[in-house]
Amino acid sequence: MSGILEGKNILITGVLMESSIAFHAAKVAQEQGANVILTAFPRPTLTERIARKLPKPAKVIELDVTNQEHLDRLEGLVRDELGSLDGVVHSIGFAPQDALGGNFLNTPFESVATAMHVSAFSLKSLTMACRPLMTNGGGSVVGLTFDAQFAWPQYDWMGPAKAALEATSRYLGRDLGPENIRCNLISAGPLASMAAKSIPGFTDLASVWDTRSPMKWDMGDPEPAGKGIVALLSDFFPMTTGEIIHVDGGVHMMGA
């Protein structure tokens, strides 16, 4: 029986560790029949080492989404490897330390600008870099958010950055819909990834799930989020764009 991504070519960013959601998206995508190519920054060698744990080999391309030269060369590198793309996974986010951990009122604009550029604007940059490759009937762009309708403890300027990411996804869905390119997001619950550990006081934020999640939430299991990404990459959501799918154990729906 063939998988739901059989024969599809997928570019995945953000594979840093085996605990990364992006790693599990790549793993499930390969298991479902996809050809996967990875991008990495700032340490492609680290991603190459982690990629060896995937079911199949995956080429790694260095890509700094804030570097226009890297973005300009991406099309050619991917075309040489895969020929075209059917899907793109945006799993990129960063904020300087002074933009996190309870410093919201004192964060300088330079740090806010960095958070917005890397975490939100890069969805547009990456999508536009990959757009010429998605000519075989369109494609699916999937990003990762952390529910931006709430003000989370310690999350500070990553909150507005995620809100900007969510809005950017909707506008991309609007403007690329005529080309049959869909853009959706997975809103995952807290996971013990390297990105999460960089947020001061992250355990305080994550503790919300211990009391509010109707389903038992496992911070050590990124696979449900990875499966959600793969589902949105597949042809099973052909008319869904600008959407945010929650993979958070149900916390988003709870009133008290």
C-alpha positions as CSV (number, residue, x, y, z in Angstrom):
1,M,0.0,0.0,0.0
2,S,1.4,3.4,-1.0
3,G,1.8,6.3,1.4
4,I,-0.1,9.6,1.4
5,L,3.0,11.4,0.1
6,E,4.1,8.7,-2.4
7,G,6.4,10.3,-5.1
8,K,6.1,13.8,-3.6
9,N,9.2,16.0,-3.2
10,I,9.3,17.9,0.1
11,L,11.7,20.5,1.5
12,I,11.9,20.6,5.3
13,T,13.7,23.2,7.3
14,G,14.6,23.1,11.0
15,V,15.9,19.6,11.6
16,L,18.3,20.4,14.5
17,M,17.9,17.4,16.8
18,E,16.0,14.1,16.9
19,S,13.6,15.9,19.3
20,S,12.8,18.5,16.6
21,I,9.2,18.5,15.2
22,A,10.8,18.9,11.8
23,F,12.8,15.6,12.3
24,H,9.6,13.7,12.9
25,A,7.9,15.4,9.9
26,A,10.8,14.3,7.7
27,K,10.7,10.8,9.2
28,V,6.9,10.4,8.7
29,A,7.1,12.0,5.2
30,Q,9.7,9.4,4.1
31,E,7.7,6.6,5.6
32,Q,4.7,7.9,3.6
33,G,6.7,7.8,0.3
34,A,8.1,11.3,0.0
35,N,11.5,12.3,-1.3
36,V,12.9,14.7,1.3
37,I,15.5,17.4,1.2
38,L,16.6,19.3,4.3
39,T,17.9,22.8,4.9
40,A,20.0,23.8,7.9
41,F,21.6,26.9,9.5
42,P,24.0,27.7,11.1
43,R,25.4,24.1,11.4
44,P,24.6,21.9,8.4
45,T,27.0,19.3,9.7
46,L,24.8,18.8,12.8
47,T,21.7,18.4,10.6
48,E,23.6,15.9,8.4
49,R,24.5,13.9,11.4
50,I,20.9,13.8,12.7
51,A,19.6,13.1,9.1
52,R,21.4,9.7,9.2
53,K,18.8,8.6,11.7
54,L,16.0,9.1,9.1
55,P,14.7,6.0,7.3
56,K,16.3,7.1,4.0
57,P,19.2,9.4,3.1
58,A,18.3,13.1,2.8
59,K,20.6,15.8,1.3
60,V,21.2,18.9,3.4
61,I,21.5,22.4,2.0
62,E,22.8,25.3,4.0
63,L,20.1,28.0,4.1
64,D,20.0,31.2,6.2
65,V,16.5,32.6,5.6
66,T,17.7,36.1,6.3
67,N,20.4,35.9,3.6
68,Q,19.1,36.8,0.2
69,E,22.0,35.1,-1.6
70,H,21.1,31.8,0.1
71,L,17.4,32.3,-0.9
72,D,18.4,33.1,-4.5
73,R,20.5,30.0,-4.9
74,L,17.9,27.6,-3.3
75,E,15.9,27.0,-6.4
76,G,18.9,25.8,-8.4
77,L,20.2,23.5,-5.6
78,V,16.8,21.9,-5.1
79,R,16.1,21.6,-8.9
80,D,19.4,19.8,-9.3
81,E,18.5,17.3,-6.5
82,L,14.7,16.8,-6.9
83,G,13.6,18.7,-10.1
84,S,10.6,20.2,-8.4
85,L,8.7,20.5,-5.1
86,D,5.3,19.5,-3.9
87,G,5.6,20.8,-0.4
88,V,7.6,23.0,2.0
89,V,7.9,22.8,5.8
90,H,8.8,26.0,7.6
91,S,10.1,25.1,11.1
92,I,12.1,28.2,11.8
93,G,12.0,30.6,14.8
94,F,14.4,32.7,16.8
95,A,14.4,35.6,19.2
96,P,17.4,37.1,21.0
97,Q,17.5,36.4,24.8
98,D,16.5,40.0,25.7
99,A,13.2,39.4,23.8
100,L,12.2,36.5,26.1
101,G,11.9,35.6,29.7
102,G,9.9,38.5,31.1
103,N,11.7,41.3,29.4
104,F,8.8,42.3,27.1
105,L,8.6,45.9,28.2
106,N,12.3,46.5,27.9
107,T,13.2,44.7,24.7
108,P,14.9,47.0,22.1
109,F,13.5,47.2,18.6
110,E,16.6,45.6,17.1
111,S,15.8,42.4,19.0
112,V,12.1,42.6,18.1
113,A,13.1,43.1,14.4
114,T,15.3,40.0,14.5
115,A,12.5,37.9,16.0
116,M,10.1,39.1,13.3
117,H,12.5,38.6,10.4
118,V,13.6,35.1,11.4
119,S,10.3,33.8,12.8
120,A,7.6,35.5,10.6
121,F,8.9,37.2,7.4
122,S,11.0,34.1,6.6
123,L,7.8,32.2,5.8
124,K,7.2,34.6,2.9
125,S,10.9,34.6,1.9
126,L,11.1,30.8,2.0
127,T,7.8,30.3,0.1
128,M,8.8,32.8,-2.6
129,A,12.2,31.1,-3.0
130,C,10.4,27.7,-3.5
131,R,7.5,29.0,-5.5
132,P,9.1,28.5,-9.0
133,L,9.6,24.8,-8.0
134,M,5.9,24.2,-7.2
135,T,4.7,24.2,-10.8
136,N,3.5,20.6,-10.9
137,G,-0.1,21.3,-10.0
138,G,0.7,23.5,-7.1
139,G,2.0,22.7,-3.6
140,S,1.5,22.8,0.1
141,V,3.4,25.1,2.6
142,V,3.2,24.1,6.2
143,G,4.6,26.2,9.1
144,L,4.6,25.8,12.9
145,T,3.1,28.2,15.4
146,F,2.4,28.4,19.1
147,D,-1.1,29.7,19.6
148,A,-0.7,33.4,19.2
149,Q,-4.2,34.4,20.4
150,F,-2.9,34.3,24.0
151,A,-0.2,36.1,26.0
152,W,2.0,33.3,27.3
153,P,4.3,33.6,30.4
154,Q,8.0,34.0,29.4
155,Y,7.2,33.9,25.7
156,D,7.3,37.7,25.3
157,W,8.2,38.9,21.7
158,M,8.0,35.4,20.2
159,G,4.2,35.8,20.8
160,P,3.8,38.8,18.5
161,A,6.3,37.1,16.1
162,K,4.0,34.1,15.9
163,A,1.0,36.3,15.5
164,A,2.8,37.9,12.5
165,L,3.6,34.4,11.2
166,E,-0.1,33.4,11.4
167,A,-1.2,36.5,9.5
168,T,1.6,36.0,7.0
169,S,0.3,32.5,6.3
170,R,-3.2,33.8,5.7
171,Y,-2.0,36.4,3.2
172,L,0.2,33.8,1.4
173,G,-2.8,31.6,1.2
174,R,-4.8,34.5,-0.4
175,D,-2.2,35.5,-2.9
176,L,-0.9,32.0,-3.9
177,G,-4.3,30.2,-4.0
178,P,-4.8,30.9,-7.7
179,E,-1.6,28.9,-8.3
180,N,-3.0,26.0,-6.1
181,I,-0.3,26.6,-3.5
182,R,-1.8,26.2,0.0
183,C,-0.4,27.7,3.1
184,N,-1.4,26.3,6.5
185,L,0.0,26.1,10.1
186,I,0.2,23.5,12.8
187,S,-0.2,25.0,16.3
188,A,1.6,22.5,18.5
189,G,1.6,22.1,22.2
190,P,4.9,22.6,24.2
191,L,7.6,20.1,23.4
192,A,11.0,19.5,24.9
193,S,12.9,20.6,21.8
194,M,16.1,22.6,21.6
195,A,14.1,25.7,20.6
196,A,11.9,25.3,23.7
197,K,14.8,24.9,26.0
198,S,16.2,28.3,24.8
199,I,13.1,30.1,26.4
200,P,13.8,31.1,30.0
201,G,11.1,29.7,32.3
202,F,9.7,27.4,29.6
203,T,8.7,24.8,32.2
204,D,6.3,27.4,33.7
205,L,4.6,27.8,30.4
206,A,4.5,24.1,29.7
207,S,3.0,23.3,33.1
208,V,-0.4,24.7,31.8
209,W,-0.7,21.4,29.8
210,D,-0.6,19.4,33.0
211,T,-3.9,20.8,34.2
212,R,-5.7,22.0,31.1
213,S,-5.2,19.4,28.4
214,P,-8.2,17.0,28.1
215,M,-5.9,14.5,26.4
216,K,-2.7,13.4,28.1
217,W,0.1,15.6,26.6
218,D,3.6,14.2,26.3
219,M,6.2,16.9,26.0
220,G,8.7,14.2,24.9
221,D,6.7,13.1,21.8
222,P,6.9,15.4,18.7
223,E,5.5,12.7,16.4
224,P,1.8,13.9,16.6
225,A,2.9,17.3,15.4
226,G,5.0,15.7,12.7
227,K,2.0,13.6,11.5
228,G,-0.1,16.8,11.4
229,I,2.4,18.4,9.1
230,V,2.5,15.4,6.8
231,A,-1.4,15.4,6.7
232,L,-1.4,19.0,5.5
233,L,1.3,18.2,2.9
234,S,-0.8,15.5,1.5
235,D,-3.7,15.7,-1.0
236,F,-6.2,15.0,1.7
237,F,-6.6,18.8,2.3
238,P,-6.9,19.9,-1.3
239,M,-9.1,23.0,-0.5
240,T,-7.7,24.0,2.8
241,T,-5.6,27.1,3.0
242,G,-4.9,29.9,5.6
243,E,-5.9,27.4,8.3
244,I,-4.3,26.7,11.7
245,I,-4.7,23.1,12.9
246,H,-4.1,22.6,16.6
247,V,-2.1,19.6,17.7
248,D,-2.1,20.5,21.4
249,G,-4.2,17.9,23.2
250,G,-7.2,20.2,23.1
251,V,-5.9,23.0,25.4
252,H,-6.9,25.6,22.8
253,M,-10.6,24.8,23.3
254,M,-10.7,24.8,27.1
255,G,-12.3,27.7,28.9
256,A,-11.3,26.6,32.4
